[in-house]
């Protein structure tokens, strides 16, 4: 399940060390249309958005 950082509202994977404080979200925001829209390195292990959900 993705986590939204409370610091800058960026989206991170569950096991990301960079997220700090945040809250779990059930769905990715509508603005995220490809894996390239997710900036953090924690998404590098995923090949596409379908792998996340």
QUIMOKA-V599550 format. One record per backbone hydrogen bond with DSSP energy under -0.5 kcal/mol. NH is the residue of the N-H (numbers start at 0). CO is the residue of the C=O. Records with the same first field share a line. If there is no record, write none. Layout:
# QUIMOKA-V599550
NH = CO + CO
This chain:
# QUIMOKA-V599550
2 = 11
3 = 22
4 = 2 + 9
5 = 20
6 = 20
8 = 4
11 = 2
15 = 12
22 = 3
24 = 1
31 = 28
32 = 30
36 = 33
37 = 34
38 = 36
42 = 39
43 = 40
45 = 42
50 = 47
51 = 48
52 = 48
